[in-house]
Amino acid sequence: MAEGSNGRRRFSDKWGKHELDVLAVLSSAFPQWLTSRQIAQRVKAYADSYGELADQAAKAAFAKQFQRDRAKLAAMGIAIESRQPEYSSKSEGQDFASYRLQLGDEPRIRLRFAQEDLPILAAANYLARSMSISSAPSQQQVQQHASRTAPRVPQTPIPGLGLDSIAPGLGTQAIPDALVKVIDSRRFAATVDVDGELLNVAYTDSDDLAMFVLQHPGAAIVSPQEAVDAFHRRLNAASQFQLADESASPASATVVSPSISRQSEDDEEDPEEMAAHQKKNASFQTGSEVDRRLRLMLFLSAHLGEEFSLEELAERFIGKPKNNDERRKHVATIHKDINTLTTVSDDGEMAGSQFFDIDWSLLDAEGIVSATNSLGLERLAGISPQYLSMLTASVSYLAHSPLLPEEQRAKAASLNKRLRQHVEPGEIPWLSLTGYEVEPHSFSVVKRAISTDSLLDMEYTDGAGRTRRKLVAPAKIFVDEGAYYTAVWTDVADAAPKDKLKYVKKDMTINKATGEPRIWQTLRLARIEHAELVKPTQKVDIPDVPVSELRKWNFDNGTPAVFITDQPHLPFIKTLSGATVESCGAGEKVHLTVSSDSWFVAFCISHARHILAVAPETLRTMIIARAQRELSVGQHDEQQQ
């Protein structure tokens, strides 16, 4: 490595180190503002290329490079704020904007995290960042049309790399693909008032959001206005539904294959929703050199004077090595990173990227890193109170939703308990992802009974509102029409303890499909008031019945329904298990049996832009009445405002 005239290590000007140098210059100057000219003079990479910015070409080149480096730092969560230029006699009549680091007024919070916390923390950080995309409209959006291509939530903190400084190795964690898919598919966010509580709801499209609102009585969309308008368009369309012809033509009908999972499709009607937008992806999880060095820099800033071996840092910031050769390569990489973070731009007259003073003798002799004098970068270490509240909300949501495996959810619950101690009461926002709401309170006990082959002594409310008690063997949990159900095996007399035999009630209801006793019972989890595990006296032999068959038993007393669409092959019809579809004019006629009238009402209103008519008349009347009621409530709220 090159040496400066004063014996200090010299910065080698290569692509990818501009950002580090810019950060060092602005950090060493904080809280002062630096003009473009001052930044160009102090950052060697700029000064060598653009000199004193004597001509317009040099100024344009500098501006382009600086904004690129500024955007890179912003993407990593290190924001550089700007203000209007101030005239200076030294600028020869040319005004320049001025800049400084955006650190905020509140002190950063530093917590200790164990290694086992990192997988949960990484998943929660991914969710929090996805929900925290800034809603501030750009000037271009203000001049044109306020787009809904960026989620809008009340809290939009800049996460920063501060979390990496107190949770080293966060960037090396693997986030479950299923979780990433669920979060990324919900490209938009809205603020929804549910019984006085403001929820930040991430959703796929306007149909998806409308379904969420309609399934939560008393809910209303607060912002953005585009989401409110899209919801009202669906209500207006639903209030005009005609009565559908209920006859079927079996010869031309096709059956939609059963499917439990919801399939989200793009909203083709609202152009603002179709804008090219990708949620914040895992860019903050990448292993690029600059990203890794920024994380390492902030970690060392948060632990000045502490000692860390190169092997420990390599494992935290690159990952666990597969063999000794890979370990040596990782250690060499971290050693190179340390050298980069302790270089300067010139002979010391200008600020450069010398972030730390390192105990070189300790490093060379024992491979241990101990850093001091971080140019004030410890101000970036840790997380802001605002982001901690969003992170805590994300951990809480993951602990109580089916997005993580049971073992990780238990760890998330433990982490949530610890994080809440550092957040003021009432400061944790409410989060929700459409289709993945928090399970009913009985979910956990039923899930444990299934995983441990236990019986379940449960008290539940039947369809007539009566409280009953029964001993059963739960076999499966599934979601149908937006609600959680469990399928339980009722033939458990041989395995029931003597004191529980009186609660065994074998279900002898005839299954209409087979003409035989079904023995199975499907029960909505929300109706289970109390349940406890019971150890069976012997193993219960439960037949393995597909969920698609169990679902059908929900519809023994269901309502036959029909709706007609304005065009064929609409994606949302694929979500309707067991539906039959036939051609009908320019569109299609869809026949299905529904077990929940309220679900069908919400479904038809949510997709009203493509539905022309519904049947029977009882359901059509319910749909129109619900749409008109929602419209009247919305008009009343607007008048109140």
TORVEX-109071 format. One record per residue (C-alpha): x, y, z. Coordinates in steps of 0.05 Angstrom, whole numbers, plus 5000, padded with zeros to 4 digits. Example, Ala and Ser with C-alpha at 12.3 -4.5 7.8 and 13.67 -1.06 7.14 Angstrom:
! TORVEX-109071
     x     y     z
  5246  4910  5156
  5273  4979  5143
END
This chain:
! TORVEX-109071
     x     y     z
  5000  5000  5000
  5026  5069  4982
  5055  5113  5037
  5045  5189  5042
  5104  5236  5053
  5087  5238  5127
  5088  5162  5133
  5012  5155  5136
  4976  5106  5091
  4950  5136  5027
  4881  5127  4997
  4884  5089  4931
  4832  5120  4886
  4790  5063  4860
  4717  5059  4842
  4673  5044  4902
  4711  5084  4954
  4681  5152  4939
  4624  5139  4987
  4670  5124  5045
  4711  5187  5031
  4649  5231  5026
  4624  5202  5092
  4690  5217  5127
  4690  5289  5101
  4619  5304  5123
  4626  5268  5190
  4689  5305  5209
  4655  5371  5192
  4589  5357  5228
  4549  5397  5248
  4575  5448  5198
  4548  5451  5127
  4596  5441  5070
  4586  5471  5001
  4595  5431  4937
  4662  5466  4926
  4686  5448  4996
  4667  5375  4986
  4701  5373  4918
  4764  5403  4949
  4767  5356  5009
  4751  5290  4975
  4812  5270  4936
  4774  5228  4885
  4735  5291  4866
  4793  5340  4872
  4838  5301  4826
  4785  5295  4773
  4749  5361  4777
  4800  5408  4808
  4769  5474  4828
  4707  5463  4785
  4732  5517  4738
  4686  5500  4680
  4615  5477  4670
  4636  5407  4646
  4674  5395  4710
  4616  5421  4752
  4568  5374  4716
  4615  5315  4723
  4623  5329  4797
  4549  5337  4809
  4534  5272  4774
  4586  5233  4813
  4569  5265  4880
  4494  5251  4872
  4510  5179  4853
  4552  5171  4916
  4500  5207  4958
  4445  5160  4931
  4488  5100  4948
  4496  5123  5020
  4421  5139  5023
  4404  5069  4999
  4446  5044  5056
  4407  5088  5104
  4459  5143  5113
  4423  5206  5090
  4457  5270  5068
  4412  5330  5075
  4418  5393  5033
  4397  5465  5039
  4392  5525  4993
  4459  5553  4970
  4488  5614  5002
  4526  5666  4962
  4600  5668  4976
  4650  5719  4949
  4700  5663  4942
  4655  5626  4893
  4666  5679  4840
  4592  5691  4832
  4573  5618  4829
  4525  5592  4883
  4533  5521  4909
  4486  5478  4951
  4511  5458  5019
  4506  5390  5052
  4515  5353  5118
  4497  5285  5149
  4426  5277  5171
  4432  5250  5241
  4367  5274  5272
  4356  5307  5339
  4344  5244  5380
  4401  5202  5408
  4412  5133  5380
  4393  5072  5421
  4444  5016  5430
  4422  4948  5451
  4456  4881  5458
  4433  4824  5414
  4452  4750  5420
  4471  4709  5360
  4405  4671  5362
  4368  4737  5356
  4397  4754  5288
  4352  4711  5242
  4289  4741  5274
  4320  4811  5275
  4338  4806  5201
  4267  4784  5182
  4237  4840  5225
  4285  4891  5195
  4264  4869  5125
  4190  4879  5143
  4203  4945  5179
  4242  4973  5120
  4188  4951  5072
  4136  4987  5114
  4181  5048  5123
  4190  5072  5052
  4185  5148  5054
  4119  5177  5032
  4147  5245  5017
  4127  5261  4945
  4180  5283  4897
  4174  5350  4862
  4157  5314  4797
  4101  5277  4832
  4073  5341  4860
  4074  5373  4791
  4041  5313  4758
  3998  5264  4797
  4010  5240  4867
  4026  5167  4855
  4011  5110  4901
  4073  5071  4880
  4106  5081  4947
  4074  5057  5011
  4048  5112  5056
  4051  5102  5131
  4049  5150  5190
  4120  5133  5210
  4173  5134  5156
  4240  5132  5192
  4306  5122  5157
  4332  5056  5186
  4405  5070  5173
  4461  5021  5182
  4458  5035  5256
  4426  4968  5269
  4486  4933  5238
  4531  4971  5286
  4497  4938  5346
  4477  4873  5313
  4539  4852  5272
  4526  4797  5223
  4455  4820  5209
  4471  4828  5136
  4495  4756  5130
  4429  4726  5154
  4384  4689  5105
  4312  4714  5104
  4261  4659  5090
  4240  4661  5017
  4167  4653  5036
  4170  4715  5080
  4204  4756  5026
  4152  4734  4975
  4094  4753  5020
  4124  4821  5037
  4146  4839  4967
  4080  4820  4936
  4045  4872  4978
  4072  4931  4939
  4030  4986  4971
  4012  5009  5041
  3954  5049  5068
  3933  5076  5136
  3868  5043  5159
  3827  5063  5219
  3799  5001  5253
  3756  5018  5314
  3799  5078  5330
  3866  5043  5320
  3909  5064  5261
  3938  5005  5224
  3993  5008  5172
  3966  4957  5122
  4010  4931  5066
  3969  4905  5007
  3975  4879  4936
  3924  4920  4898
  3859  4958  4909
  3817  4894  4908
  3861  4866  4963
  3855  4929  5006
  3779  4932  4996
  3773  4860  5019
  3813  4876  5082
  3770  4937  5099
  3704  4901  5087
  3725  4842  5130
  3737  4890  5188
  3670  4922  5205
  3680  4995  5224
  3745  5001  5185
  3758  5061  5141
  3817  5080  5096
  3851  5143  5121
  3905  5152  5069
  3928  5157  5015
  3871  5191  4979
  3881  5147  4917
  3865  5086  4959
  3802  5120  4986
  3779  5137  4915
  3792  5066  4890
  3751  5037  4947
  3693  5085  4931
  3695  5064  4858
  3684  4992  4879
  3627  5012  4926
  3592  5051  4871
  3599  4993  4822
  3572  4943  4873
  3511  4986  4888
  3492  4977  4814
  3494  4900  4813
  3439  4867  4773
  3406  4801  4790
  3442  4743  4756
  3409  4684  4721
  3422  4625  4767
  3415  4571  4714
  3476  4530  4695
  3499  4497  4631
  3538  4436  4656
  3562  4419  4586
  3603  4482  4581
  3622  4490  4654
  3693  4479  4680
  3713  4467  4752
  3765  4511  4785
  3815  4468  4822
  3814  4475  4898
  3867  4520  4926
  3878  4543  4997
  3931  4596  4982
  3910  4664  4959
  3937  4686  4892
  3947  4762  4886
  3942  4794  4818
  3956  4864  4793
  3900  4915  4791
  3890  4929  4717
  3842  4987  4727
  3881  5036  4769
  3941  5062  4728
  3976  5090  4789
  3979  5019  4817
  4010  4991  4754
  4070  5038  4756
  4136  5002  4758
  4150  4997  4832
  4190  4948  4871
  4190  4948  4947
  4255  4958  4983
  4290  4892  4970
  4349  4861  5005
  4399  4913  4980
  4418  4926  5052
  4434  4852  5058
  4483  4850  5001
  4556  4831  5009
  4587  4884  4965
  4652  4914  4988
  4626  4983  5003
  4565  4956  5040
  4607  4910  5082
  4657  4965  5098
  4602  5012  5118
  4573  4961  5166
  4642  4946  5194
  4657  5020  5201
  4594  5032  5242
  4606  4971  5285
  4675  4994  5303
  4648  5064  5316
  4599  5035  5366
  4653  4995  5402
  4713  5042  5406
  4769  5014  5447
  4741  4943  5448
  4781  4885  5418
  4757  4838  5364
  4796  4784  5328
  4798  4785  5252
  4766  4716  5251
  4708  4740  5294
  4697  4801  5249
  4702  4758  5186
  4648  4710  5211
  4603  4768  5231
  4609  4809  5168
  4622  4756  5114
  4592  4692  5142
  4613  4627  5172
  4668  4595  5130
  4659  4525  5101
  4732  4506  5109
  4800  4532  5131
  4818  4560  5062
  4754  4601  5061
  4768  4624  5132
  4836  4650  5111
  4805  4687  5052
  4752  4718  5096
  4804  4741  5147
  4846  4771  5090
  4785  4808  5064
  4770  4838  5133
  4844  4857  5141
  4839  4893  5074
  4775  4928  5097
  4811  4953  5159
  4867  4980  5116
  4817  5016  5072
  4781  5047  5131
  4847  5074  5159
  4874  5107  5095
  4876  5181  5080
  4866  5220  5016
  4932  5257  5015
  4987  5279  5061
  4937  5297  5115
  4922  5368  5095
  4853  5349  5071
  4801  5305  5105
  4799  5235  5078
  4774  5167  5095
  4816  5156  5157
  4759  5135  5201
  4800  5104  5257
  4866  5101  5292
  4884  5027  5297
  4931  4993  5345
  4974  4965  5289
  5022  4927  5334
  4964  4889  5365
  4935  4875  5297
  5000  4852  5266
  5021  4810  5326
  4956  4777  5347
  4905  4792  5292
  4863  4833  5339
  4829  4898  5318
  4821  4955  5368
  4798  5022  5340
  4795  5092  5368
  4781  5162  5342
  4723  5150  5294
  4713  5221  5268
  4648  5224  5306
  4617  5167  5267
  4592  5137  5332
  4534  5186  5322
  4510  5138  5268
  4516  5077  5312
  4452  5049  5341
  4380  5060  5319
  4333  5119  5327
  4274  5114  5376
  4227  5121  5316
  4257  5062  5279
  4261  5021  5342
  4185  5028  5349
  4175  5004  5278
  4224  4947  5288
  4188  4926  5352
  4122  4927  5316
  4151  4882  5262
  4179  4833  5313
  4112  4831  5348
  4075  4819  5283
  4121  4762  5263
  4112  4731  5332
  4036  4729  5324
  4027  4713  5250
  4038  4649  5209
  4096  4679  5169
  4150  4645  5211
  4159  4573  5235
  4134  4559  5306
  4204  4556  5336
  4223  4623  5306
  4157  4654  5328
  4172  4635  5400
  4240  4670  5394
  4206  4730  5363
  4159  4734  5422
  4218  4733  5470
  4254  4787  5430
  4191  4829  5426
  4186  4828  5502
  4256  4854  5509
  4249  4908  5456
  4185  4935  5486
  4224  4955  5548
  4260  5008  5507
  4198  5038  5473
  4151  5087  5504
  4079  5062  5514
  4035  5079  5455
  4094  5090  5408
  4091  5022  5374
  4052  5026  5308
  4002  4973  5288
  4023  4933  5226
  3984  4885  5182
  3995  4848  5117
  3931  4831  5080
  3916  4757  5085
  3964  4747  5142
  3930  4775  5202
  3945  4753  5273
  3915  4685  5287
  3858  4674  5337
  3878  4665  5409
  3865  4590  5404
  3913  4580  5346
  3974  4564  5388
  3941  4512  5433
  3909  4477  5373
  3976  4477  5336
  4011  4447  5397
  3958  4393  5403
  3971  4374  5330
  4047  4374  5336
  4047  4333  5401
  3991  4283  5380
  3950  4307  5440
  3875  4309  5449
  3840  4376  5458
  3788  4390  5511
  3753  4450  5482
  3694  4496  5496
  3667  4528  5434
  3607  4566  5407
  3565  4529  5355
  3527  4560  5297
  3466  4573  5341
  3508  4612  5392
  3507  4557  5445
  3569  4539  5485
  3590  4467  5478
  3646  4424  5505
  3679  4367  5468
  3741  4323  5469
  3772  4316  5400
  3837  4302  5364
  3856  4362  5320
  3890  4342  5255
  3898  4403  5211
  3891  4478  5209
  3873  4514  5144
  3848  4581  5120
  3782  4587  5083
  3746  4650  5061
  3793  4692  5103
  3781  4653  5168
  3821  4600  5206
  3791  4531  5213
  3813  4467  5246
  3793  4397  5224
  3784  4352  5285
  3774  4277  5290
  3717  4261  5338
  3725  4185  5345
  3771  4188  5406
  3734  4145  5458
  3788  4092  5459
  3842  4144  5474
  3804  4188  5523
  3821  4187  5598
  3762  4163  5641
  3748  4231  5670
  3741  4260  5599
  3697  4206  5568
  3634  4246  5580
  3661  4299  5531
  3670  4250  5474
  3616  4261  5422
  3629  4223  5358
  3603  4263  5299
  3553  4218  5262
  3528  4273  5215
  3520  4244  5146
  3569  4270  5094
  3526  4289  5034
  3583  4271  4987
  3591  4199  5011
  3526  4184  5048
  3567  4159  5108
  3581  4188  5178
  3636  4239  5169
  3666  4233  5240
  3706  4295  5221
  3685  4363  5246
  3710  4429  5218
  3708  4486  5267
  3726  4559  5261
  3783  4575  5310
  3752  4641  5329
  3693  4602  5360
  3738  4563  5408
  3731  4599  5475
  3777  4555  5516
  3820  4494  5503
  3871  4453  5539
  3915  4394  5519
  3898  4324  5543
  3947  4266  5539
  3914  4207  5503
  3916  4137  5535
  3936  4109  5467
  3954  4136  5398
  3894  4159  5357
  3893  4132  5287
  3871  4191  5245
  3862  4180  5170
  3900  4228  5125
  3846  4266  5088
  3866  4322  5039
  3848  4392  5062
  3808  4400  4997
  3761  4346  5021
  3756  4374  5091
  3739  4442  5063
  3678  4414  5027
  3647  4396  5093
  3644  4469  5111
  3594  4477  5055
  3543  4423  5074
  3497  4479  5096
  3526  4532  5050
  3490  4579  5003
  3493  4568  4927
  3514  4633  4895
  3527  4660  4825
  3562  4720  4796
  3573  4743  4724
  3637  4777  4701
  3648  4827  4645
  3706  4788  4614
  3734  4717  4615
  3795  4687  4650
  3799  4737  4707
  3855  4718  4755
  3815  4726  4820
  3768  4670  4799
  3827  4622  4807
  3824  4634  4882
  3754  4604  4887
  3761  4531  4903
  3708  4485  4876
  3675  4539  4833
  3647  4521  4765
  3655  4569  4707
  3616  4574  4642
  3617  4624  4585
  3565  4679  4589
  3564  4732  4535
  3630  4770  4536
  3646  4745  4605
  3635  4684  4649
  3584  4658  4698
  3614  4631  4762
  3576  4582  4808
  3601  4568  4879
  3576  4550  4948
  3593  4598  5004
  3592  4582  5078
  3598  4655  5099
  3551  4706  5069
  3593  4763  5097
  3654  4737  5061
  3616  4733  4995
  3591  4805  5004
  3662  4829  5016
  3688  4788  4957
  3638  4815  4907
  3647  4888  4928
  3723  4881  4926
  3719  4856  4854
  3659  4898  4834
  3696  4931  4775
  3691  4864  4738
  3625  4837  4765
  3560  4855  4732
  3508  4813  4768
  3500  4767  4827
  3450  4717  4855
  3410  4698  4895
  3370  4760  4909
  3382  4755  4984
  3457  4761  4974
  3450  4816  4921
  3408  4856  4970
  3461  4847  5024
  3516  4870  4977
  3480  4932  4955
  3460  4950  5026
  3533  4942  5050
  3560  4984  4992
  3510  5039  5004
  3524  5039  5079
  3599  5045  5067
  3588  5102  5019
  3543  5139  5067
  3594  5131  5123
  3649  5157  5077
  3607  5218  5058
  3592  5232  5131
  3666  5229  5149
  3683  5278  5092
  3630  5326  5117
  3657  5321  5188
  3726  5339  5162
END
